[in-house]
Amino acid sequence: MATGVQASDVWAAADALLQAGEQPTIERVRMHLGRGSPNTVGPHLKGWFRGLSERLVGGQGRSTDIPEGVTRAVTQIWEQALASAREEWALASARERDELARVREQIAADRAALAQEQVRLRIRESDLEAAAHAARAQATAAEERLRNAERQARDDAAALKTLNQRLAAVQEQVVAGQQALREAQAAGREAVAASEARHSAHEKRWLGEIDAQRQALKKAQEELDRLRKSTEAAAAQFQAQVSQFQSQSTQLQAQVTALQGELTQSRDEIDAQARRAAMAEANAETLSARMASAAEAADAARAQAAQSSAQLIAQNEMLREQLAAKDRQIELLMQVAARVRASDDQGQDNSKANAPTAQATDSASTPASPTPAKVSGKKGKGG
């Protein structure tokens, strides 16, 4: 085990330096020893210098054969060594004081740093304690959640088992339902096929009835066309009769009577045709009611029947207007005939007034001629 520098080591080194003719100093002693600090070597070297005089004096008392010059030399060396030792001691003390001050400053700085570190450590310790407390609380909460989760897992497992049982039962019900669905679909397809067959038969029958109604409407249209043509021919004939009225005044009454008979017959025919049209319209409405649930072909046929009925009604209205116009023409012709008779009677009484009367008759009959033109215009619009 290594030990520090002892006083005997320092004294032996100082004696060796003195014998070598060198002044013992702290640095030289340290260099001679190869170890030791100034704080350790300095006190031991002071003790060596204090004991050196006693050793020298004791040596002088014991021995008288030492030359005086050697004694003075030793005394001078001793004084020089003391002075040098004092200087080195002062320097070493100053250095030690500086070193001590530096060490104290370093210690103060270290203490301040240590205090700061202690504060930081206390803060860190407080934070760690708070974190540990929070961690313990979190661990407790986590354990509680884990227990709850385990409890929930057990409950879920039981519920899952129940659900699996229910699912198995539901799957069995689904299989049975699918089987029933397939059977129902098969029955439905059979019912649909039967319904389609019935619908096809009804559709064929309805189409036959629609064709029959179309034929009836076509015949009614042809009849109306014939009546319109006969009416137009009668109007043309009436127009010719009016133009020949001056030369056929004696036959006017007979023509009026014939026209009335023709008008009566036309009215009867028109009424019969109107009844047939009303019957056709009723049949079309009945057919439309029966074909309410049919396909697009039946709807189109119903629309066409309704359109034909509307055309028949419009044609009937037109024929009625034509008959009213003919009635007005007949009344005008009767008025003209009455005027002609009156003018003939006046011509017998006064032959001179015959010519003005004829002129008045001509002027009275002239406005009547546009009436057939108006009638023919209306008839043209209606046609």
Secondary structure, DSSP 4 states (H G I P E B T S, - for coil): ------HHHHHHHHHHHHHTT----HHHHHHHHT---HHHHHHHHHHHHHHHHHHHHHHHHH-S-S-HHHHHHHHHHHHHHHHHHHHHHHHHHHHHHHHHHHHHHHHHHHHHHHHHHHHHHHHHHHHHHHHHHHHHHHHHHHHHHHHHHHHHHHHHHHHHHHHHHHHHHHHHHHHHHHHHHHHHHHHHHHHHHHHHHHHHHHHHHHHHHHHHHHHHHHHHHHHHHHHHHHHHHHHHHHHHHHHTTTT-GGGHHHHHHHHHHHHHHHHHHHHHHHHHHHHHHHHHHHHHHHTTTS-HHHHHHHHHHHHHHHHHHHHHHHHHHHHHHHHHHHHHHHHHHHHHHHHHHHHHH-STTHHHHHHHHHHHHTTTTHHHHHHHHHHHHH-
